[in-house]
């Protein structure tokens, strides 16, 4: 079972790489400014790492990192569905009949959640992780704002962080609104982790079957 799980994770990493191939294969570094692409590349890291941990002595990914990737990917899916314009119908097919939008906005989040629920050891997350993950949203908004303002022609990756169009009031409102959603989603992921069995539902959970950690044991999830 562990070898099948490792193969599944490598396949997920492969799909995420295909969805971002314009960055790593074609050198389009501009694509790194998009939250979607950043989270897809995080998924590659955590899946390859998790695959190795499943069948070797390599320690599994820290709980805070795996949880963060799940939260960020679900945010990606929700923003794509509710906020962004639909993908162009003539978007190029990348692999297995799927476009970049299908892979990054739909498949990546779904597979990450399934992996987290079924294949991970649980009870490793802490409630404070939900607040800590907000730091990424703040860092992202700060980065995109500074980047846009120092360019000869300001360019923002998404309209909801476009300071030029929104003004400081609209910008702050959006960050607060998205931050609240970010935090609630983080709490849901931590809560799910706390109620699931400590051992993985399928497979060993990685790292030679080491179980999750409860509140009074080791600090792997800290």
Backbone as a chain_set.jsonl record, in Angstrom:
{"seq": "XXXXXXXXXXXXXXXXXXXXXXXXXXXXXXXXXXXXXXXXXXXXXXXXXXXXXXXXXXXXXXXXXXXXXXXXXXXXXXXXXXXXXXXXXXXXXXXXXXXXXXXXXXXXXXXXXXXXXXXXXXXXXXXXXXXXXXXXXXXXXXXXXXXXXXXXXXXXXXXXXXXXXXXXXXXXXXXXXXXXXXXXXXXXXXXXXXXXXXXXXXXXXXXXXXXXXXXXXXXXXX", "coords": {"N": [[0.826, -1.214, 0.0], [1.934, 1.277, 0.796], [3.745, 1.822, -1.254], [2.062, 2.215, -3.405], [0.776, 4.507, -2.54], [2.948, 6.271, -2.511], [3.446, 6.329, -5.27], [1.067, 7.501, -6.151], [1.315, 10.062, -4.999], [3.553, 11.021, -6.36], [2.462, 11.16, -8.881], [0.548, 13.166, -8.508], [2.297, 15.277, -8.009], [3.501, 15.374, -10.515], [1.343, 16.216, -12.145], [0.924, 18.77, -11.021], [3.34, 19.955, -11.702], [3.114, 19.954, -14.488], [1.046, 21.772, -14.751], [2.348, 24.095, -14.187], [4.326, 24.428, -16.03], [5.13, 26.453, -17.742], [6.6, 28.122, -16.194], [8.839, 26.684, -15.002], [9.822, 25.276, -17.184], [9.73, 26.866, -19.47], [10.702, 29.233, -18.613], [9.16, 31.43, -17.754], [9.178, 33.579, -15.546], [7.534, 35.525, -14.602], [5.167, 34.275, -14.047], [5.427, 33.378, -11.475], [4.41, 35.238, -9.761], [1.778, 34.775, -9.33], [-0.602, 33.601, -7.05], [-1.822, 31.115, -7.397], [0.069, 29.639, -8.9], [2.226, 29.648, -7.135], [1.228, 28.115, -4.996], [0.811, 25.715, -6.317], [3.426, 24.913, -6.888], [4.334, 24.589, -4.284], [2.8, 22.375, -3.677], [3.994, 20.449, -5.304], [6.47, 20.151, -3.99], [5.661, 19.208, -1.412], [4.379, 16.846, -2.077], [6.308, 15.255, -3.406], [8.152, 15.051, -1.336], [6.512, 13.801, 0.579], [6.049, 11.388, -0.744], [8.583, 10.205, -0.744], [8.939, 9.961, 2.023], [7.035, 8.076, 2.566], [8.041, 5.606, 1.859], [10.645, 5.4, 2.669], [13.281, 6.23, 5.046], [13.143, 8.921, 5.233], [12.068, 11.801, 6.95], [8.623, 12.658, 7.303], [6.77, 15.383, 5.704], [6.555, 18.419, 7.645], [3.729, 18.94, 9.786], [2.614, 21.527, 9.858], [3.383, 22.591, 7.427], [2.277, 20.861, 5.506], [-0.44, 21.191, 6.151], [-0.704, 23.919, 5.601], [-0.336, 24.002, 2.806], [-2.604, 22.603, 1.968], [-4.652, 24.339, 2.875], [-4.017, 26.672, 1.362], [-4.419, 25.726, -1.232], [-7.133, 25.078, -1.252], [-8.173, 27.635, -0.88], [-7.327, 28.689, -3.333], [-8.978, 27.215, -5.093], [-11.539, 28.101, -4.286], [-11.42, 30.894, -4.724], [-11.01, 30.895, -7.475], [-13.432, 29.799, -8.323], [-15.417, 31.544, -7.338], [-14.555, 34.187, -7.749], [-12.656, 34.751, -9.872], [-12.5, 35.2, -13.482], [-13.946, 32.824, -15.772], [-11.929, 30.211, -17.226], [-10.462, 30.593, -20.46], [-12.175, 29.203, -23.236], [-10.599, 28.219, -25.292], [-8.212, 27.504, -24.153], [-5.001, 25.974, -24.01], [-4.548, 22.406, -24.087], [-2.84, 20.515, -21.685], [-2.092, 18.014, -20.45], [-3.399, 14.72, -20.409], [-5.854, 15.54, -21.444], [-6.469, 17.825, -20.019], [-6.508, 21.278, -19.048], [-4.356, 23.997, -17.928], [-5.809, 25.536, -16.087], [-7.801, 23.725, -15.237], [-6.228, 21.795, -13.956], [-4.837, 23.303, -11.961], [-6.796, 24.813, -10.599], [-8.843, 23.067, -9.944], [-8.183, 20.203, -9.876], [-5.707, 19.977, -8.429], [-6.387, 21.124, -5.799], [-8.436, 19.28, -5.016], [-7.121, 16.75, -4.999], [-5.13, 17.249, -3.135], [-6.611, 17.626, -0.78], [-7.826, 15.091, -0.529], [-5.54, 13.509, -0.191], [-4.594, 14.568, 2.225], [-6.701, 13.917, 4.021], [-7.018, 11.094, 3.792], [-4.481, 9.847, 3.639], [-2.575, 10.94, 5.307], [-1.002, 10.986, 8.567], [-2.694, 12.073, 11.525], [-3.838, 14.595, 13.924], [-1.726, 16.265, 14.413], [-1.622, 18.948, 13.989], [-1.896, 22.313, 15.325], [-4.044, 24.691, 16.95], [-3.103, 27.29, 16.722], [-1.801, 27.308, 14.329], [-3.574, 28.048, 12.321], [-3.751, 30.813, 12.552], [-1.077, 31.458, 12.095], [-0.74, 30.761, 9.424], [-1.956, 32.858, 8.17], [0.033, 34.684, 7.873], [1.205, 34.221, 5.429], [-0.65, 35.195, 3.58], [-0.568, 37.939, 4.215], [2.125, 38.453, 3.61], [2.076, 37.882, 0.892], [0.276, 39.805, -0.143], [1.705, 42.106, 0.519], [4.057, 41.749, -0.962], [3.07, 41.677, -3.672], [2.021, 44.232, -3.858], [4.225, 46.0, -3.417], [5.869, 45.156, -5.511], [4.252, 45.796, -7.762], [4.135, 48.581, -7.545], [6.731, 49.427, -7.938], [7.265, 48.829, -10.516], [7.624, 50.068, -13.89], [5.141, 50.337, -15.159], [2.47, 49.864, -13.213], [1.43, 46.631, -12.23], [-0.839, 44.285, -11.228], [-1.434, 40.987, -9.998], [-4.028, 40.093, -9.46], [-7.343, 41.418, -9.427], [-8.484, 41.887, -6.925], [-6.437, 42.631, -5.271], [-5.522, 44.956, -6.238], [-4.167, 47.817, -5.71], [-4.07, 50.291, -6.974], [-6.516, 50.468, -8.338], [-8.379, 49.999, -6.332], [-7.824, 51.66, -4.181], [-6.634, 52.627, -0.883], [-8.567, 52.101, 1.065], [-10.399, 50.236, -0.1], [-8.585, 48.252, -0.697], [-7.633, 47.497, 1.88], [-10.038, 46.596, 2.963], [-10.58, 44.361, 1.342], [-8.362, 42.726, 1.962], [-8.83, 42.278, 4.665], [-11.284, 40.906, 4.513], [-10.67, 38.635, 2.954], [-8.702, 37.658, 4.599], [-10.172, 36.932, 6.882], [-11.725, 34.846, 5.845], [-9.648, 33.135, 5.137], [-8.606, 32.544, 7.643], [-10.774, 31.244, 8.925], [-11.058, 29.017, 7.265], [-8.582, 27.844, 7.751], [-8.934, 27.145, 10.457], [-10.921, 25.217, 10.129], [-9.519, 23.21, 8.773], [-7.572, 22.544, 10.701], [-9.319, 21.698, 12.729], [-10.491, 19.474, 11.476], [-8.247, 17.84, 11.267], [-7.827, 17.355, 13.978], [-9.969, 15.757, 14.738], [-9.882, 13.476, 13.221], [-8.65, 10.052, 13.105], [-5.494, 9.357, 14.7], [-3.654, 7.746, 13.352], [-2.953, 7.196, 9.867], [-5.653, 6.823, 7.552], [-5.345, 5.216, 5.361], [-2.589, 3.233, 4.469], [0.696, 3.626, 5.973], [1.141, 6.176, 6.854], [3.59, 7.283, 6.578], [7.144, 7.751, 7.244], [7.979, 5.309, 8.497], [5.578, 4.487, 9.649], [5.096, 6.045, 11.883], [2.975, 7.393, 14.299], [0.485, 10.036, 14.445], [0.774, 13.037, 16.425], [-0.396, 13.749, 19.615], [-1.912, 16.205, 21.838], [-0.292, 16.06, 24.107], [2.101, 14.907, 23.481], [4.903, 14.526, 21.31], [6.488, 17.272, 19.504], [6.19, 17.413, 16.751], [4.27, 18.528, 15.031], [4.434, 21.177, 15.622]], "CA": [[0.0, 0.0, 0.0], [2.762, 2.48, 0.879], [4.334, 2.098, -2.564], [0.985, 2.781, -4.219], [0.581, 5.877, -2.067], [4.085, 7.052, -3.02], [3.226, 6.531, -6.704], [-0.011, 8.482, -6.272], [1.837, 11.387, -4.683], [4.417, 11.448, -7.458], [1.568, 11.52, -9.985], [0.004, 14.488, -8.171], [3.392, 16.222, -8.237], [3.656, 15.484, -11.969], [0.267, 17.074, -12.649], [1.19, 20.141, -10.59], [4.444, 20.445, -12.523], [2.593, 20.234, -15.821], [0.258, 22.991, -14.675], [3.238, 25.255, -14.024], [5.51, 24.202, -16.874], [5.589, 27.705, -18.35], [7.565, 28.74, -15.278], [10.1, 25.95, -14.848], [10.301, 24.749, -18.457], [9.841, 27.923, -20.474], [11.357, 30.405, -18.026], [8.244, 32.56, -17.54], [9.243, 33.875, -14.122], [6.388, 36.377, -14.249], [4.117, 33.409, -13.521], [5.62, 33.14, -10.038], [3.701, 36.234, -8.962], [0.403, 34.327, -9.108], [-0.84, 32.738, -5.881], [-2.128, 29.776, -7.897], [1.304, 28.954, -9.269], [3.023, 29.445, -5.924], [0.693, 26.979, -4.237], [1.04, 24.499, -7.103], [4.819, 24.505, -6.687], [4.389, 24.044, -2.924], [2.228, 21.027, -3.736], [5.04, 19.578, -5.849], [7.443, 19.891, -2.924], [5.11, 18.406, -0.331], [4.038, 15.52, -2.587], [7.549, 14.488, -3.601], [8.649, 14.805, 0.024], [5.647, 12.804, 1.19], [6.262, 10.104, -1.416], [9.828, 9.648, -0.219], [8.726, 9.596, 3.424], [6.138, 6.933, 2.641], [8.727, 4.33, 1.589], [12.028, 5.459, 3.129], [13.469, 6.788, 6.379], [13.028, 10.382, 5.175], [10.957, 12.295, 7.779], [7.501, 13.187, 6.521], [6.67, 16.852, 5.764], [5.97, 18.926, 8.889], [2.277, 19.101, 9.728], [2.25, 22.918, 9.557], [3.608, 22.826, 6.0], [1.251, 20.119, 4.759], [-1.707, 21.869, 6.39], [-0.688, 25.193, 4.885], [-0.539, 23.739, 1.386], [-4.018, 22.254, 1.799], [-5.428, 25.579, 3.02], [-3.764, 27.562, 0.233], [-5.02, 25.163, -2.438], [-8.588, 25.242, -1.164], [-8.378, 29.053, -1.164], [-7.179, 28.818, -4.782], [-10.183, 26.695, -5.736], [-12.682, 28.956, -3.969], [-11.258, 32.17, -5.423], [-11.229, 30.624, -8.892], [-14.851, 29.532, -8.576], [-16.309, 32.65, -6.974], [-14.023, 35.523, -8.013], [-11.968, 34.924, -11.145], [-13.213, 34.914, -14.723], [-13.737, 31.441, -16.231], [-10.815, 30.003, -18.147], [-10.813, 30.707, -21.87], [-12.513, 27.888, -23.809], [-9.552, 27.744, -26.2], [-6.958, 27.29, -23.405], [-4.334, 24.768, -24.515], [-4.54, 21.187, -23.292], [-1.478, 20.224, -21.254], [-1.869, 16.586, -20.222], [-4.605, 13.929, -20.137], [-7.027, 16.3, -21.836], [-6.737, 18.89, -19.056], [-5.818, 22.559, -19.192], [-3.704, 24.485, -16.712], [-6.841, 25.946, -15.138], [-8.418, 22.533, -14.665], [-5.27, 21.164, -13.044], [-4.467, 24.141, -10.817], [-7.945, 25.324, -9.852], [-9.786, 22.017, -9.577], [-7.596, 18.913, -9.534], [-4.735, 20.119, -7.339], [-7.037, 21.21, -4.483], [-9.152, 18.05, -4.691], [-6.171, 15.68, -4.681], [-4.445, 17.609, -1.885], [-7.531, 17.351, 0.334], [-7.947, 13.635, -0.401], [-4.285, 13.025, 0.376], [-4.554, 14.988, 3.621], [-7.693, 13.196, 4.818], [-6.9, 9.637, 3.745], [-3.13, 9.272, 3.623], [-1.725, 11.551, 6.326], [-1.24, 10.848, 10.002], [-3.409, 13.264, 11.983], [-3.665, 15.125, 15.279], [-0.402, 16.886, 14.473], [-1.768, 20.396, 13.859], [-2.276, 23.083, 16.498], [-4.987, 25.744, 16.583], [-2.401, 28.513, 16.371], [-1.347, 27.239, 12.939], [-4.519, 28.779, 11.474], [-3.327, 32.205, 12.58], [0.249, 31.581, 11.493], [-0.877, 30.688, 7.967], [-2.339, 34.183, 7.684], [1.252, 35.406, 7.537], [1.472, 34.077, 3.992], [-1.528, 36.14, 2.891], [-0.015, 39.279, 4.432], [3.365, 38.542, 2.847], [1.736, 37.9, -0.536], [-0.29, 41.113, -0.467], [2.798, 43.08, 0.606], [4.945, 41.518, -2.106], [2.456, 42.086, -4.934], [1.855, 45.69, -3.849], [5.541, 46.626, -3.63], [6.293, 44.808, -6.882], [3.483, 46.566, -8.736], [4.407, 50.014, -7.44], [8.075, 49.765, -8.401], [7.332, 48.601, -11.958], [7.328, 51.278, -14.683], [3.684, 50.35, -15.279], [1.985, 48.975, -12.143], [0.679, 45.453, -12.669], [-1.24, 43.425, -10.119], [-1.856, 39.682, -10.52], [-5.461, 39.914, -9.281], [-8.054, 42.665, -9.203], [-8.833, 42.121, -5.525], [-5.291, 43.217, -4.569], [-5.073, 46.062, -7.092], [-4.201, 49.031, -4.908], [-4.354, 51.433, -7.826], [-7.941, 50.519, -8.663], [-9.207, 49.918, -5.132], [-7.486, 52.634, -3.149], [-6.232, 51.98, 0.363], [-9.736, 51.609, 1.781], [-10.86, 49.009, -0.733], [-7.521, 47.255, -0.548], [-7.655, 47.023, 3.264], [-11.271, 45.831, 3.142], [-10.408, 43.054, 0.707], [-7.414, 41.92, 2.725], [-9.515, 41.857, 5.888], [-12.307, 39.933, 4.156], [-10.001, 37.393, 2.568], [-8.011, 37.158, 5.784], [-11.145, 36.258, 7.732], [-12.019, 33.562, 5.214], [-8.416, 32.36, 5.25], [-8.484, 32.074, 9.027], [-11.841, 30.269, 9.177], [-10.702, 27.789, 6.552], [-7.489, 27.234, 8.504], [-9.513, 26.508, 11.641], [-11.62, 24.005, 9.698], [-8.508, 22.182, 8.475], [-7.026, 22.096, 11.979], [-10.364, 20.939, 13.399], [-10.592, 18.17, 10.823], [-7.067, 17.074, 11.676], [-7.937, 16.98, 15.392], [-11.013, 14.747, 14.967], [-9.561, 12.243, 12.503], [-7.75, 9.168, 13.851], [-4.085, 9.749, 14.635], [-3.023, 6.983, 12.271], [-3.519, 7.413, 8.536], [-6.75, 5.916, 7.221], [-4.787, 4.282, 4.395], [-1.137, 3.232, 4.517], [1.361, 3.785, 7.26], [1.273, 7.578, 7.231], [4.953, 7.726, 6.307], [8.181, 7.699, 8.282], [7.908, 4.02, 9.191], [4.332, 4.311, 10.376], [5.012, 6.848, 13.108], [1.617, 7.92, 14.431], [0.37, 11.479, 14.69], [1.096, 13.432, 17.793], [-1.496, 14.365, 20.34], [-1.558, 17.426, 22.561], [0.667, 15.92, 25.205], [3.271, 14.13, 23.076], [6.0, 15.256, 20.707], [6.165, 18.564, 18.902], [6.391, 17.36, 15.305], [3.356, 19.417, 14.335], [4.561, 22.556, 16.091]], "C": [[0.861, 1.266, 0.0], [3.383, 2.833, -0.467], [3.288, 2.667, -3.527], [0.729, 4.239, -3.834], [1.712, 6.779, -2.569], [3.909, 7.339, -4.509], [2.129, 7.564, -6.948], [0.513, 9.89, -6.031], [2.769, 11.905, -5.776], [3.587, 11.84, -8.679], [0.951, 12.899, -9.743], [1.066, 15.556, -8.411], [3.601, 16.449, -9.735], [2.583, 16.404, -12.565], [0.509, 18.536, -12.279], [2.339, 20.755, -11.385], [3.972, 20.782, -13.931], [1.781, 21.528, -15.835], [1.095, 24.252, -14.578], [4.435, 25.201, -14.972], [6.005, 25.464, -17.571], [6.631, 28.398, -17.482], [8.89, 27.995, -15.317], [10.669, 25.43, -16.164], [10.578, 25.855, -19.467], [10.414, 29.217, -19.912], [10.479, 31.62, -17.829], [8.18, 32.881, -16.044], [8.132, 34.812, -13.669], [5.264, 35.537, -13.634], [4.235, 33.151, -12.032], [4.868, 34.139, -9.174], [2.291, 35.764, -8.619], [0.33, 33.341, -7.937], [-1.075, 31.291, -6.311], [-0.86, 28.996, -8.208], [2.191, 28.704, -8.066], [2.533, 28.222, -5.151], [0.881, 25.672, -4.996], [2.468, 23.996, -6.91], [5.05, 24.006, -5.258], [3.853, 22.614, -2.902], [3.236, 20.034, -4.298], [6.015, 19.174, -4.751], [6.875, 18.928, -1.901], [4.752, 16.995, -0.806], [5.277, 14.664, -2.834], [8.145, 14.12, -2.249], [7.821, 13.709, 0.69], [5.808, 11.429, 0.566], [7.524, 9.428, -0.892], [9.647, 9.164, 1.223], [7.889, 8.335, 3.562], [6.89, 5.605, 2.543], [10.183, 4.328, 2.042], [12.072, 5.996, 4.557], [13.377, 8.315, 6.393], [11.865, 10.838, 6.048], [9.852, 12.878, 6.909], [7.457, 14.711, 6.632], [6.073, 17.311, 7.088], [4.477, 19.166, 8.73], [1.896, 20.528, 9.341], [2.392, 23.214, 8.076], [2.539, 22.121, 5.171], [-0.109, 20.795, 4.93], [-1.801, 23.177, 5.631], [-0.969, 24.994, 3.406], [-2.001, 23.393, 1.106], [-4.885, 23.506, 1.874], [-5.255, 26.472, 1.798], [-4.423, 27.041, -1.045], [-6.535, 25.267, -2.411], [-8.964, 26.702, -1.406], [-8.304, 29.296, -2.669], [-8.441, 28.368, -5.504], [-11.374, 27.616, -5.513], [-12.604, 30.297, -4.7], [-11.5, 31.982, -6.92], [-12.71, 30.494, -9.211], [-15.719, 30.775, -8.387], [-15.849, 34.021, -7.459], [-13.482, 35.687, -9.432], [-12.883, 34.635, -12.331], [-12.966, 33.458, -15.132], [-12.563, 31.35, -17.197], [-11.308, 30.071, -19.582], [-11.113, 29.33, -22.463], [-11.46, 27.35, -24.769], [-8.195, 27.602, -25.5], [-6.321, 25.979, -23.855], [-4.412, 23.599, -23.537], [-3.092, 20.83, -22.957], [-1.208, 18.728, -21.157], [-3.208, 15.925, -19.902], [-5.892, 14.712, -20.418], [-7.353, 17.467, -20.929], [-5.913, 20.131, -19.347], [-5.141, 22.936, -17.878], [-4.735, 24.876, -15.658], [-7.508, 24.767, -14.462], [-7.509, 21.895, -13.627], [-5.105, 22.011, -11.777], [-5.654, 24.578, -9.97], [-8.889, 24.234, -9.35], [-9.08, 20.756, -9.057], [-6.606, 19.005, -8.377], [-5.402, 20.219, -5.97], [-7.732, 19.917, -4.078], [-8.195, 16.95, -4.252], [-5.428, 15.984, -3.38], [-5.326, 17.311, -0.678], [-7.681, 15.853, 0.548], [-6.695, 13.042, 0.237], [-4.219, 13.343, 1.869], [-5.496, 14.141, 4.486], [-7.372, 11.709, 4.908], [-5.496, 9.107, 4.033], [-2.19, 9.848, 4.672], [-2.031, 11.01, 7.724], [-1.843, 12.156, 10.506], [-3.103, 13.585, 13.441], [-2.251, 15.689, 15.473], [-0.486, 18.411, 14.413], [-2.18, 21.026, 15.184], [-3.193, 24.226, 16.055], [-4.271, 27.01, 16.148], [-1.865, 28.491, 14.938], [-2.265, 28.04, 12.019], [-4.169, 30.261, 11.425], [-1.982, 32.409, 11.902], [0.167, 31.563, 9.971], [-1.315, 32.021, 7.366], [-1.117, 35.008, 7.28], [1.566, 35.323, 6.048], [0.608, 35.037, 3.183], [-0.995, 37.562, 3.013], [1.251, 39.466, 3.599], [3.072, 38.635, 1.347], [1.193, 39.264, -0.946], [0.78, 42.192, -0.441], [3.715, 42.974, -0.605], [4.338, 42.036, -3.402], [2.28, 43.602, -5.007], [3.178, 46.395, -4.13], [6.015, 46.376, -5.051], [5.581, 45.67, -7.912], [3.889, 48.031, -8.737], [5.809, 50.387, -7.904], [8.261, 49.472, -9.893], [7.051, 49.904, -12.697], [5.828, 51.456, -14.91], [3.141, 49.367, -14.247], [1.152, 47.82, -12.7], [0.414, 44.557, -11.459], [-1.754, 42.094, -10.67], [-3.363, 39.466, -10.449], [-6.11, 41.257, -8.961], [-8.329, 42.951, -7.742], [-7.646, 42.563, -4.672], [-4.706, 44.379, -5.365], [-5.23, 47.374, -6.331], [-4.566, 50.254, -5.75], [-5.835, 51.585, -8.122], [-8.816, 50.615, -7.418], [-9.014, 51.088, -4.179], [-7.185, 51.891, -1.851], [-7.426, 51.408, 1.122], [-10.239, 50.295, 1.223], [-9.853, 47.879, -0.59], [-7.551, 46.65, 0.861], [-8.901, 46.181, 3.541], [-11.141, 44.436, 2.556], [-9.468, 42.161, 1.498], [-8.054, 41.408, 4.006], [-10.537, 40.757, 5.594], [-11.68, 38.588, 3.79], [-9.251, 36.793, 3.762], [-8.948, 36.416, 6.711], [-11.498, 34.887, 7.165], [-10.847, 32.599, 5.319], [-8.33, 31.722, 6.646], [-9.537, 31.012, 9.346], [-11.528, 28.945, 8.493], [-9.556, 27.071, 7.265], [-7.989, 26.526, 9.742], [-10.237, 25.215, 11.277], [-10.632, 22.871, 9.41], [-7.891, 21.648, 9.766], [-8.06, 21.251, 12.723], [-10.544, 19.559, 12.806], [-9.44, 17.271, 11.235], [-7.214, 16.558, 13.111], [-8.971, 15.889, 15.637], [-10.75, 13.441, 14.226], [-8.643, 11.363, 13.349], [-6.292, 9.58, 13.675], [-3.355, 9.02, 13.514], [-3.708, 7.274, 10.946], [-4.623, 6.398, 8.263], [-6.308, 4.859, 6.221], [-3.26, 4.367, 4.468], [-0.605, 3.507, 5.903], [1.407, 5.222, 7.749], [2.672, 8.119, 7.036], [5.87, 7.602, 7.502], [8.03, 6.464, 9.161], [6.691, 3.9, 10.1], [4.237, 5.067, 11.676], [3.646, 7.496, 13.189], [1.653, 9.425, 14.573], [0.674, 11.788, 16.124], [-0.095, 14.114, 18.424], [-1.022, 15.556, 21.125], [-0.445, 17.259, 23.576], [1.905, 15.144, 24.822], [4.274, 15.02, 22.385], [5.53, 16.486, 19.973], [6.354, 18.562, 17.409], [5.503, 18.347, 14.578], [3.512, 20.857, 14.734], [5.242, 23.417, 15.057]], "O": [[0.556, 2.222, -0.714], [3.534, 4.012, -0.79], [3.608, 3.507, -4.368], [0.497, 5.09, -4.693], [1.471, 7.907, -2.999], [4.184, 8.448, -4.967], [2.246, 8.401, -7.843], [0.187, 10.811, -6.78], [2.77, 13.098, -6.079], [3.962, 12.745, -9.425], [0.845, 13.705, -10.667], [0.768, 16.619, -8.955], [3.848, 17.573, -10.171], [2.886, 17.267, -13.389], [0.328, 19.432, -13.103], [2.31, 21.944, -11.703], [4.388, 21.791, -14.501], [1.819, 22.285, -16.805], [0.611, 25.35, -14.853], [5.446, 25.863, -14.734], [7.174, 25.541, -17.952], [7.449, 29.17, -17.982], [9.933, 28.575, -15.62], [11.868, 25.168, -16.257], [11.545, 25.787, -20.227], [10.594, 30.189, -20.646], [10.988, 32.738, -17.744], [7.23, 32.494, -15.363], [7.825, 34.883, -12.479], [4.502, 36.028, -12.802], [3.264, 32.753, -11.389], [4.703, 33.915, -7.975], [1.67, 36.306, -7.704], [1.1, 32.383, -7.856], [-0.591, 30.358, -5.671], [-0.729, 27.833, -7.827], [2.841, 27.662, -7.98], [3.331, 27.396, -4.709], [1.091, 24.627, -4.38], [2.694, 22.793, -6.782], [5.862, 23.107, -5.038], [4.383, 21.752, -2.2], [3.325, 18.902, -3.823], [6.343, 17.997, -4.601], [7.521, 17.94, -1.552], [4.815, 16.047, -0.023], [5.29, 13.478, -2.505], [8.592, 12.991, -2.053], [8.375, 12.793, 1.298], [5.717, 10.416, 1.259], [7.531, 8.225, -0.628], [10.136, 8.098, 1.596], [8.009, 7.607, 4.547], [6.436, 4.594, 3.078], [10.891, 3.346, 1.82], [11.036, 6.191, 5.193], [13.518, 8.934, 7.447], [10.763, 10.31, 5.904], [10.125, 13.519, 5.895], [8.043, 15.277, 7.554], [5.169, 16.657, 7.609], [4.016, 19.554, 7.656], [0.953, 20.724, 8.574], [1.619, 23.994, 7.52], [1.967, 22.706, 4.251], [-0.848, 20.954, 3.959], [-2.852, 23.509, 5.081], [-1.755, 25.735, 2.816], [-2.567, 23.846, 0.111], [-5.757, 23.71, 1.029], [-6.239, 26.976, 1.255], [-4.927, 27.826, -1.849], [-7.157, 25.52, -3.443], [-9.966, 26.98, -2.066], [-9.126, 30.028, -3.221], [-8.922, 29.047, -6.412], [-12.135, 27.884, -6.442], [-13.605, 30.778, -5.232], [-12.131, 32.826, -7.557], [-13.189, 31.003, -10.224], [-16.636, 31.03, -9.167], [-16.667, 34.934, -7.571], [-13.813, 36.656, -10.116], [-13.888, 33.934, -12.214], [-11.893, 32.917, -14.866], [-12.25, 32.31, -17.901], [-12.429, 29.661, -19.886], [-10.369, 28.382, -22.211], [-11.427, 26.148, -25.036], [-7.155, 27.579, -26.157], [-7.019, 24.985, -24.059], [-4.35, 23.782, -22.321], [-2.225, 20.839, -23.83], [-0.226, 18.229, -21.706], [-4.046, 16.502, -19.209], [-6.89, 14.559, -19.714], [-8.427, 18.053, -21.058], [-4.781, 20.053, -19.824], [-5.329, 22.28, -16.853], [-4.56, 24.583, -14.475], [-7.757, 24.794, -13.257], [-7.959, 21.501, -12.551], [-5.219, 21.502, -10.662], [-5.532, 24.699, -8.751], [-9.656, 24.467, -8.416], [-9.345, 20.301, -7.945], [-6.66, 18.199, -7.448], [-5.032, 19.479, -5.059], [-7.632, 19.497, -2.925], [-8.433, 16.288, -3.241], [-5.131, 15.072, -2.609], [-4.844, 16.802, 0.333], [-7.665, 15.389, 1.688], [-6.786, 12.172, 1.104], [-3.836, 12.496, 2.676], [-5.112, 13.701, 5.57], [-7.447, 11.126, 5.989], [-5.347, 8.029, 4.609], [-1.113, 9.297, 4.902], [-3.162, 10.629, 8.025], [-1.542, 13.226, 9.976], [-2.26, 12.964, 14.089], [-1.669, 15.596, 16.554], [0.481, 19.094, 14.751], [-2.741, 20.36, 16.054], [-3.12, 24.673, 14.911], [-4.775, 27.737, 15.292], [-1.513, 29.537, 14.392], [-1.803, 28.643, 11.05], [-4.277, 30.893, 10.374], [-1.768, 33.409, 11.216], [0.919, 32.269, 9.299], [-1.072, 32.283, 6.188], [-1.214, 35.915, 6.453], [2.132, 36.255, 5.476], [1.078, 35.627, 2.21], [-0.971, 38.307, 2.033], [1.435, 40.502, 2.961], [3.738, 39.374, 0.623], [1.595, 39.817, -1.97], [0.773, 43.094, -1.279], [4.101, 43.983, -1.196], [5.0, 42.752, -4.154], [2.378, 44.191, -6.084], [3.245, 47.282, -4.98], [6.508, 47.287, -5.716], [6.209, 46.211, -8.822], [3.979, 48.656, -9.794], [6.057, 51.547, -8.232], [9.29, 49.822, -10.471], [6.321, 50.756, -12.192], [5.308, 52.571, -14.862], [3.33, 48.16, -14.39], [0.277, 48.022, -13.541], [1.339, 44.135, -10.766], [-2.434, 42.073, -11.696], [-3.925, 38.745, -11.273], [-5.512, 42.117, -8.315], [-8.406, 44.113, -7.342], [-7.811, 42.842, -3.484], [-3.543, 44.741, -5.191], [-6.309, 47.966, -6.316], [-5.285, 51.141, -5.291], [-6.354, 52.701, -8.154], [-9.875, 51.242, -7.447], [-9.935, 51.463, -3.453], [-7.442, 50.693, -1.728], [-7.318, 50.355, 1.75], [-10.479, 49.347, 1.971], [-10.211, 46.719, -0.391], [-7.5, 45.43, 1.013], [-8.839, 45.182, 4.257], [-11.536, 43.45, 3.178], [-9.741, 40.976, 1.684], [-7.856, 40.257, 4.394], [-10.641, 39.788, 6.346], [-12.115, 37.538, 4.263], [-9.179, 35.573, 3.912], [-8.577, 35.385, 7.272], [-11.563, 33.896, 7.894], [-11.026, 31.405, 5.558], [-8.026, 30.538, 6.797], [-9.226, 29.996, 9.968], [-11.712, 27.878, 9.079], [-9.555, 25.844, 7.373], [-7.531, 25.428, 10.057], [-10.178, 24.234, 12.018], [-10.879, 21.717, 9.76], [-7.706, 20.44, 9.913], [-7.722, 20.208, 13.284], [-10.728, 18.583, 13.532], [-9.631, 16.088, 11.516], [-6.775, 15.451, 13.421], [-8.878, 15.165, 16.628], [-11.331, 12.41, 14.565], [-7.933, 11.87, 14.217], [-5.906, 10.09, 12.623], [-2.535, 9.61, 12.81], [-4.903, 7.565, 10.908], [-4.537, 5.249, 8.695], [-6.824, 3.741, 6.222], [-2.705, 5.465, 4.524], [-1.356, 3.608, 6.873], [1.68, 5.47, 8.924], [2.922, 9.295, 7.3], [5.426, 7.377, 8.627], [7.963, 6.552, 10.387], [6.755, 3.297, 11.171], [3.376, 4.762, 12.501], [3.202, 8.101, 12.214], [2.709, 10.019, 14.791], [0.816, 10.884, 16.948], [-0.726, 14.973, 17.808], [0.162, 15.89, 21.084], [0.272, 18.214, 23.875], [2.687, 14.752, 25.688], [4.488, 16.155, 22.811], [4.331, 16.722, 19.832], [6.652, 19.609, 16.833], [5.937, 18.952, 13.597], [2.78, 21.706, 14.226], [5.436, 24.612, 15.279]]}, "num_chains": 1, "name": "protein.A"}
